[in-house]
Every structure is written in structure tokens, then in C-alpha cells.
């Protein structure tokens, strides 16, 4: 069974964030701002064209255990990651 990872996904607690549409120089600030706006139990479904390993390290360093990180899709050219704010 294949999981549908298409955007946008509007669920009561899942909010899409497609980084491909954000200018590179604004991406990290926009991502951190979006994560900071989430409430406990909410998820940002992040989509990008490459695996953002340096960004994941920055998120972990800044938010720590407050943000859970889970890959939904890790296909070349289609990376989808759920960032969930822990309660």
C-alpha cells in the first residue's frame, strides 16, 4: 500500500509547507517561523526537492525534543517530512 504524500494536505492538525516555493535566502527563517507558530500536537508537513540534513540538525539544536521529525517520503527529488510539536 502506497501512502499519499501529495500537497496540500489539509487535516485538522497537519499543515503543508512546500519549501520549493520559498526563495532560498528566506527558507530557513520561514521554516523556523512556521515551526514556532505551531501548537502542541500540530504537524507541519514539509516538502522539498532534496534531503535537508543541515536544516534537520539546526532544528534539533534549536527545538530539541520539542519537535519530532519523521520522514513520510524520502524519494530522490521528493522529500516529505512531518515536523510534529510534542505535547
N, C-alpha and C positions, 0 to 999 in steps of 0.2 A: 504494500500500500504506500503510495507516494503522498507526502504531506504538501499541501498547497502553501507556497511561500510568497505568492504574488502580493504586491502592494497596490492600493492601500488596503489595510485590514482594519476595519473599524469594529472593535469589540469593546465592551464596556470598560475594560481595563488595559487594552493594548492600543498603543498609538504609533502609527507609522512615521519613520524618519528616513527619507531617502537622501543619503549624503551625496549622491551623484548630481543632484541639482543645486548644491551649495558650492559657491566659489571656494577653491582650495584654501585661500588665506583666511576664510571665515569658518571653515568646517569645525575645527576643534572647539572654538568658542561657542558655536551654535550647538554642538553636541553636549558640551558641559552645561550650557544654559538649559537645554531641554531636559537633561537628567536631573538638574537641580529643581526643575518645576514639577517633577513627578511626586506623587504622594505614595506612601507605603502601600504595597500591593499592586501598584500600577507598573506597566511594562512599556518600554519603548522598543518597537521592532525596527531595528537599524538595517538598512540595505546599502551595500557598497559594491564597487566593481573589483576590489582587492581586499585581502585579509589585513585588517588594520592593527597588526600586532603592537606597534609602538603606542597607538591610541589605547589599546587594552591595558597596557602597562601603566599609562598615565591615569586611566580611570581607576584602576586598582589602587594606585598610590594615593589618589585624591579621596576616593569614596570608601575604600577598604571593603569590608564585608557588607556595607550598606547596599551595594549594588551586586546582584547575582548576574553572571554572564553565561549565556547558553547559546551555542550555535544552533540555528534552525536549518541552515543550508551552508555548505562550505564548498560549493562547486566553483571551478575557475570562472571568473567573471561575474559570479552571483553569490555574494556573501550576505547572509542574513543572520543577524544576531539579536537575541532578546536580552535586553537590559532590564532587570526587574528590581524595583526598590523593595528592600526587605522590611518587614514589619517589626 
